Each structure stands twice: as C-alpha cells, then as structure tokens.
Amino acid sequence: HGGALYARSMISRLLITGDSSFQSNTAAAHGGGGHVAGNAAEVLVSGCKRIMNNSADLAGGVIYIRSGPSTNITITDNSRIWQNTAVGPGGVLALDDASADM
C-alpha cells in the first residue's frame, strides 16, 4: 500500500505543493503515490511540476483514501498530472467508503 507514502490513521492534511514531484511510484495494492487508511480532511495539490507514471495494481494510481466522512480535494496552480494508472478504479484518485468535495 502506498508506493511513496502510507498513513495508517487519520491525517488532517496531505499537501503536495511547490516544485515537488510524485513520479514513478508503484503499489501492489492501493495508492501508487500514497495511501491514507483513515480520513484525510484535506488534500491539496498546488503547483506540482510532475505527478506522473504512478500506478496501483488495485485502485488509486496517485492517491487512495480508504475511509472517512469527508475530504476536501483541491488541485490548483498549473499542477501537471498525467500517465497515472490503476488496474481498478481511479487512475488518479480512488475513494473507498469516503466522500469528497472537489
């Protein structure tokens, strides 16, 4: 779970900002880039140069959020997201037993 990061419980904020990259991460299950096993109250992707070539064998090529009442997801400032895949749902984002405001 989570090719680059894994959070086992609730986190208040997942920030991917600035000149950062999430690139060429893989997961044998969920969340090629990251897997949050509890609620993530906020996910902010802002100004990222490369979020690319991430993959998951199940769901959520970039981010997989497993559960939680609500997540606010914001993607801004020319963030570049491409060529991410999942065998199951969500080449970029998959929510399992969760809801989101985008």
Contacts in CASP RR format, 6 or more apart in sequence:
PFRMAT RR
TARGET T0000
AUTHOR 0000-0000-0000
METHOD contacts of the structure
MODEL  1
HGGALYARSMISRLLITGDSSFQSNTAAAHGGGGHVAGNAAEVLVSGCKR
IMNNSADLAGGVIYIRSGPSTNITITDNSRIWQNTAVGPGGVLALDDASA
DM
1 27 0 8 1.000
1 29 0 8 1.000
1 30 0 8 1.000
1 31 0 8 1.000
1 34 0 8 1.000
1 35 0 8 1.000
1 37 0 8 1.000
1 64 0 8 1.000
2 25 0 8 1.000
2 27 0 8 1.000
2 29 0 8 1.000
2 30 0 8 1.000
2 31 0 8 1.000
2 32 0 8 1.000
2 33 0 8 1.000
2 34 0 8 1.000
2 35 0 8 1.000
2 56 0 8 1.000
2 64 0 8 1.000
3 25 0 8 1.000
3 26 0 8 1.000
3 27 0 8 1.000
3 31 0 8 1.000
3 32 0 8 1.000
3 33 0 8 1.000
3 34 0 8 1.000
3 35 0 8 1.000
3 54 0 8 1.000
4 22 0 8 1.000
4 25 0 8 1.000
4 32 0 8 1.000
4 33 0 8 1.000
4 34 0 8 1.000
4 54 0 8 1.000
5 33 0 8 1.000
5 34 0 8 1.000
5 35 0 8 1.000
6 34 0 8 1.000
6 35 0 8 1.000
6 37 0 8 1.000
7 14 0 8 1.000
7 35 0 8 1.000
7 36 0 8 1.000
7 37 0 8 1.000
7 38 0 8 1.000
7 40 0 8 1.000
8 37 0 8 1.000
8 38 0 8 1.000
9 37 0 8 1.000
9 38 0 8 1.000
10 38 0 8 1.000
10 39 0 8 1.000
10 40 0 8 1.000
10 41 0 8 1.000
10 68 0 8 1.000
11 36 0 8 1.000
11 38 0 8 1.000
11 39 0 8 1.000
11 40 0 8 1.000
11 41 0 8 1.000
12 40 0 8 1.000
12 41 0 8 1.000
12 42 0 8 1.000
13 40 0 8 1.000
13 41 0 8 1.000
13 42 0 8 1.000
13 43 0 8 1.000
13 44 0 8 1.000
14 36 0 8 1.000
14 40 0 8 1.000
14 42 0 8 1.000
14 43 0 8 1.000
14 44 0 8 1.000
14 63 0 8 1.000
15 44 0 8 1.000
15 46 0 8 1.000
16 22 0 8 1.000
16 44 0 8 1.000
16 45 0 8 1.000
16 46 0 8 1.000
16 48 0 8 1.000
16 51 0 8 1.000
17 44 0 8 1.000
17 45 0 8 1.000
17 46 0 8 1.000
17 47 0 8 1.000
17 48 0 8 1.000
18 46 0 8 1.000
18 47 0 8 1.000
18 48 0 8 1.000
18 49 0 8 1.000
19 47 0 8 1.000
19 48 0 8 1.000
19 49 0 8 1.000
20 48 0 8 1.000
20 49 0 8 1.000
21 48 0 8 1.000
21 49 0 8 1.000
21 50 0 8 1.000
21 51 0 8 1.000
22 33 0 8 1.000
22 48 0 8 1.000
22 50 0 8 1.000
22 51 0 8 1.000
22 52 0 8 1.000
22 54 0 8 1.000
22 62 0 8 1.000
23 50 0 8 1.000
23 51 0 8 1.000
23 52 0 8 1.000
23 53 0 8 1.000
23 54 0 8 1.000
24 52 0 8 1.000
24 53 0 8 1.000
24 54 0 8 1.000
25 32 0 8 1.000
25 33 0 8 1.000
25 34 0 8 1.000
25 54 0 8 1.000
25 55 0 8 1.000
26 32 0 8 1.000
26 54 0 8 1.000
26 55 0 8 1.000
26 56 0 8 1.000
27 33 0 8 1.000
27 34 0 8 1.000
27 35 0 8 1.000
27 55 0 8 1.000
27 56 0 8 1.000
27 57 0 8 1.000
27 58 0 8 1.000
27 61 0 8 1.000
27 64 0 8 1.000
28 57 0 8 1.000
29 35 0 8 1.000
29 56 0 8 1.000
29 57 0 8 1.000
29 58 0 8 1.000
30 56 0 8 1.000
30 58 0 8 1.000
30 59 0 8 1.000
30 60 0 8 1.000
30 64 0 8 1.000
30 66 0 8 1.000
30 94 0 8 1.000
30 96 0 8 1.000
31 54 0 8 1.000
31 56 0 8 1.000
31 59 0 8 1.000
31 60 0 8 1.000
31 61 0 8 1.000
31 62 0 8 1.000
31 63 0 8 1.000
31 64 0 8 1.000
31 86 0 8 1.000
31 94 0 8 1.000
32 54 0 8 1.000
32 55 0 8 1.000
32 56 0 8 1.000
32 60 0 8 1.000
32 61 0 8 1.000
32 62 0 8 1.000
32 64 0 8 1.000
32 86 0 8 1.000
33 54 0 8 1.000
33 56 0 8 1.000
33 61 0 8 1.000
33 62 0 8 1.000
33 63 0 8 1.000
34 62 0 8 1.000
34 63 0 8 1.000
34 64 0 8 1.000
35 63 0 8 1.000
35 64 0 8 1.000
35 66 0 8 1.000
36 63 0 8 1.000
36 64 0 8 1.000
36 65 0 8 1.000
36 66 0 8 1.000
37 66 0 8 1.000
37 67 0 8 1.000
38 65 0 8 1.000
38 66 0 8 1.000
38 67 0 8 1.000
38 68 0 8 1.000
39 65 0 8 1.000
39 67 0 8 1.000
39 68 0 8 1.000
39 69 0 8 1.000
39 70 0 8 1.000
39 71 0 8 1.000
39 98 0 8 1.000
40 65 0 8 1.000
40 71 0 8 1.000
41 70 0 8 1.000
41 71 0 8 1.000
41 72 0 8 1.000
42 71 0 8 1.000
42 72 0 8 1.000
42 73 0 8 1.000
42 74 0 8 1.000
43 63 0 8 1.000
43 65 0 8 1.000
43 71 0 8 1.000
43 72 0 8 1.000
43 73 0 8 1.000
43 74 0 8 1.000
44 74 0 8 1.000
44 76 0 8 1.000
45 51 0 8 1.000
45 74 0 8 1.000
45 75 0 8 1.000
45 76 0 8 1.000
45 79 0 8 1.000
45 81 0 8 1.000
46 74 0 8 1.000
46 75 0 8 1.000
46 76 0 8 1.000
46 77 0 8 1.000
46 79 0 8 1.000
47 76 0 8 1.000
47 77 0 8 1.000
47 78 0 8 1.000
47 79 0 8 1.000
48 79 0 8 1.000
48 80 0 8 1.000
48 81 0 8 1.000
49 80 0 8 1.000
50 80 0 8 1.000
51 62 0 8 1.000
51 79 0 8 1.000
51 80 0 8 1.000
51 81 0 8 1.000
51 82 0 8 1.000
51 84 0 8 1.000
52 80 0 8 1.000
52 81 0 8 1.000
52 82 0 8 1.000
52 83 0 8 1.000
52 84 0 8 1.000
53 83 0 8 1.000
53 84 0 8 1.000
54 61 0 8 1.000
54 62 0 8 1.000
54 84 0 8 1.000
54 85 0 8 1.000
55 61 0 8 1.000
55 84 0 8 1.000
55 85 0 8 1.000
55 86 0 8 1.000
56 64 0 8 1.000
56 85 0 8 1.000
56 86 0 8 1.000
56 87 0 8 1.000
56 88 0 8 1.000
56 91 0 8 1.000
56 94 0 8 1.000
57 86 0 8 1.000
57 87 0 8 1.000
58 86 0 8 1.000
58 87 0 8 1.000
58 88 0 8 1.000
59 86 0 8 1.000
59 88 0 8 1.000
59 89 0 8 1.000
59 90 0 8 1.000
59 94 0 8 1.000
59 96 0 8 1.000
60 86 0 8 1.000
60 88 0 8 1.000
60 89 0 8 1.000
60 90 0 8 1.000
60 91 0 8 1.000
60 92 0 8 1.000
60 93 0 8 1.000
60 94 0 8 1.000
61 84 0 8 1.000
61 85 0 8 1.000
61 86 0 8 1.000
61 90 0 8 1.000
61 91 0 8 1.000
61 92 0 8 1.000
61 93 0 8 1.000
61 94 0 8 1.000
62 81 0 8 1.000
62 84 0 8 1.000
62 91 0 8 1.000
62 92 0 8 1.000
62 93 0 8 1.000
63 92 0 8 1.000
63 93 0 8 1.000
63 94 0 8 1.000
64 93 0 8 1.000
64 94 0 8 1.000
64 96 0 8 1.000
65 71 0 8 1.000
65 93 0 8 1.000
65 94 0 8 1.000
65 95 0 8 1.000
65 96 0 8 1.000
65 98 0 8 1.000
65 100 0 8 1.000
66 96 0 8 1.000
66 97 0 8 1.000
66 98 0 8 1.000
67 96 0 8 1.000
67 97 0 8 1.000
67 98 0 8 1.000
68 97 0 8 1.000
68 98 0 8 1.000
68 99 0 8 1.000
69 98 0 8 1.000
69 99 0 8 1.000
70 98 0 8 1.000
70 99 0 8 1.000
70 100 0 8 1.000
70 101 0 8 1.000
71 95 0 8 1.000
71 98 0 8 1.000
71 99 0 8 1.000
71 100 0 8 1.000
71 101 0 8 1.000
72 100 0 8 1.000
72 101 0 8 1.000
73 93 0 8 1.000
73 100 0 8 1.000
73 101 0 8 1.000
73 102 0 8 1.000
74 102 0 8 1.000
75 81 0 8 1.000
81 92 0 8 1.000
84 91 0 8 1.000
84 92 0 8 1.000
85 91 0 8 1.000
86 94 0 8 1.000
88 94 0 8 1.000
93 100 0 8 1.000
END
